[in-house]
Amino acid sequence: MNKERNNLYPVFLKVKELEVLIVGGGYVAEEKLSFLLKSSPNAKVTMVAPFYREGTIKEALKADVTIVDDVYRSSYLTDKHIVIATTDNPEVNMQVYHDCRAQSKLVNVADNPPYCDFFMGGIVTKGNVKVAISTNGQSPTTAKRLRQFFEEVVPEDINQLVQNLNRYRKTIKGNFEKKVQTLNKLTESLVKL
């Protein structure tokens, strides 16, 4: 029996209230930026690189992304909360990692799981419902396929259910435990086959 398990703790960040730095301007930077903006179009992102692919610039122009034409320096970490290193230079990526560790910044060195505080997994969004998928950095392809599966099985009208339950929740009398019991009873049919 395989004892491995995913011990990551999932959180949903309000990245429109945080500052994100992407170091690099190539294909991987474009991919990470696209992924971030697809899930959080109002994310506050700065990119720093000595050059950018045309596709990366095109992706950045879809949102209010600050593009800086320069080599990475630790001073670019000032006021940043989350950092993603995507360069094709391992020394630069490791410098970003060590600078972030020294300043207690969350960092992701793309395609290098031991140097990641977080992973950018698959995400399915249907209105107010968001499902995040993680393979513990082991297989982005599996996360992608699971995302495609959940995009198909989560109904398009799930948002209406969420809104209706929210309105109903506000009308329930009693303490927190009573409200949870009432909502659990009401929604138990969602998981029955």
N, C-alpha and C positions, 0 to 999 in steps of 0.2 A: 504494500500500500504506500502510495506517495504521500509524504507528510508535508510537502511544500504547500504554502498558501500565500495569498496576497494579504499582507498586513498593512497596506496603505490605508490611510484614513481619508475618505472622500469629503471634500468641501466644495461649496459653490461660492466663488469670490465675486464681489462687486467690482470688476476691473475698471468700470468707469470712474471709480473713486480711488483707484490705485494707479501708480505710475509703472509702466512696463518698459523695459529696455530690451531690444533685440540687437545683438551684436552680430553683424554680418549682413550682406546684401545679395546673397546668391539664392540658389533654388531652395535650399533648406529654410533660409530666412523667409522666403516668399511663402513656403508651405506653412510654417509656424504662424506667420502673420495672417494668412488666409483662414486658418483654423480658428485663431483667436477672434478675428473679426466676424466670422460666420456665427459663432456662438455669442459674441458680445460686441455688436457693431459700434458701441460707444466707448470702447476701451481706449484709454489714454496711452498711446504707444510712441516711443522714440526709437529710431533705428540709427545705428552708427556703423559705417563701413567706408573704406576708401573707394569702393566702386559698388554699383548695383546692377543687377540684371534688369532688363527692360520690363520683364514680367513682375519683378518685385516692386519697381516704381509704380507700375500700373495698379497693383494691388494696394499699395500705400495711398494712392490718390483716391481710392474708393472711400476712404475715411479720413479723419483728421490726424494723420500720422506725421510726426516730425521726422524729417530725413536729414541726417548730419553726414556730410562727406568728410570723413576723418578716420584715422586709425583709432583703435580702442585705447582708452586711457582710464585708469581707475576713477578719475574725476567724473566720468560719465555716470557713475553709480549714485552720485549725489541725488537725494530725494527720490530714488527709485525703490520700489518695493519688490518687484519680480524681474528677474533677468534671464534671458534665453540666449545662450551662446551657440551660434550656428556657422561659424567660419570653417573653412577647409584647412585651417592652420591649427594643429593640436596644441601648439605652445600658446597661442592666443586664447584658445578655449580654456586651457588649464589656468592661465593667468586670470581670466574672468572668474573661473570657479574659486580660486584661492582668494581673490579680492572680495568676492561675495561672502565667502565663509568668514573672512576677517571683519566684515561689516554687518554680519547677520542678515544678509539679503537672501531671499529664496532664489535658487538658481537651477536651471535646466541646461545641461550641456547636451545638445542634440545628439542622438544615437550613441550615448555613452552613459548607460544607466547608473553605474557607480558614482557618477558625478551629477546626479539629479536629486534635488529635494522634492521634485514633483514630476509627474508625467502628464502629457497632454493626450488623453485617451480619446476614444470614440464618444460622440455626443449626439443624442437624438433630442430635438426640441419640437414640441407641439404646444403652442401657446404658452401657458404657465407651467407645463410639465416638461421637465428636462431629465433625461436618463444619461448618466455617465458610465462609460465602460472602461475598465482597466485590465490589462494583462500583466501588470507589474513590470512594465517595460520590456517584457519578453517577446511579444509579437504584435506590433502595430497592425499587421495584416489581419490577424484574428479580431482585433478590436474593430477594424473597418467592417469586416463581414458581420459581426454581431450588431454593429450600428445599422447596417443595411437591413438586417432581420427585424430589429426593433422599429425601424422606420415603417416597415410594412405592418407589423402587428399592433402597434399603438394607434388607436383610432384617431382620425382627424378631429372628431368632435370631443375629444377628451377635455379640452379647455372649457367647454360648456359645463361638463360635469364638475370640474374643479370650481368654477364660478358659482354654480348652484349650491355645492356643498359648503362653500365659504359663506354664502348668504344664510344658509340653514344653520350653520355652526353658530352664527351670531345670535340666533333666536333661542338656542338651547339654554335652558335654565339649569343651575346647579354648579358644582365645583368642576375642576379640570377633569378629575377621574370620571365623573358622570358624563361629561361631554365626550370624552374619548370612548367610553363604552357605547354611547348612543351612535356616534359616527362609525365605530367599528361594526356595529350590528347593521347599520344602513349600507355599508360598503362591502360587506363580506361576500356578496355575490360577484364582485369584480374578479375575485381570484378562483372562483369555482368553475370547473370545466363542464 
